[in-house]
């Protein structure tokens, strides 16, 4: 079996970002991956402006606290005032351009307005309450780097820089299907020996949460012919095919031979727990026009979800053009004992507590879906590493693994 690190490196070495890009208006770009660096078309702010409501003055005109100055003009935001006349003050509002000649703004709470005059109660400092032109963004400055998933604050920055649209990679297309004659859909009568197909709904939610375009082929009968047919259909117009179940070595596990018949299997079985029977390869399209990548997830629901988070997610991120693939982790205190480590890399379901530590779910079985809901992240435990209460462990929250 390949180690986790070697298997992930193999996956990422194979993946390349999709080639096609789209130019989307800012209102439609959130959540998409930026394809090209972006530069500002303007300085932000474009002119020196006031950081607060108050009075613009010349320092030379305020020799002492208590100075009284006539108010020569009123400058609301969006209006450019006249040059400030010597010996006067200008009533000014937050965001309004500072008039030429003024070198400080005194907040209104430190002034006393009278009939056409203002009393300055404090000595102003040079540049006080003035936001300088371009202090946030200079004209032509790079504001957004390619390979980021665009957040609300990125969209705001692009708007502030005068960009009406952004170039993004097209969505990654993923075809999914599920093998197992025992699988039934929620709401259907459940016969003896049947189980509800939770993986279908978990996988769709995971993929859609990552911004993928999901094509769901549903459940496929446990036969080699049906599995091969589903692979051909899924590969026809998708970048990636993901299956759940059928990747082990039983007589009813047909995914592995089906992929080998329709393409190539490059990797099978990884030294991780849960999730050892994870397969990776490619399916050749029936028309001979290219291929689709293939990843086969285990059938156990915890194994499927964990392997998606730690193996499939970074692969899809690379296909999407994202540059930061490694999830942020935190060194936390273990508030538990783990005296039976596995020889494989372990991903333990855990959750943080109010005391700054991390707790372990009691049952780490691969079919215990409640462990995923109870926890808020995974402990990444190296092979054969026992954990004693008080040790420091590497904790990765779900917030880093589910988008």
Secondary structure, 3 states (H helix, E strand, C coil): CECHHHHHHHHHHHCCCCCCEEEEEHHHHCCCEECCCEECCCCECCCCEECCCEEEECHHHCCCCCEEEEEEEEECCCCCCCCCCCCEEEEECCCCECCCCCCEEEEHHHEEECCCEEEECCCCCCCCCEECCCCCECCCCEEECCCCECCHHHHHHHHHCCCCEEEEECCCEEEEEEECCCEECCCCCCCCCCEECHHHHHHHHHHHHCCCEEEEEEEECCCHHHHHHHHHHHHCCCCEEEEECCCCCCCCCCHHHHHHHHEEEEEECECEECCCCCEEEEEECCCCCCEEEEEEECCCHHHHHHHHHHHHHHHHHHHHCCCCCCCCCEEEEECCCECCCCCCEEEEEEEECCCCEEEECCCCCCCCCHHHHHCCEEEEECCCCCECCCCEEEEEEHHHCCC
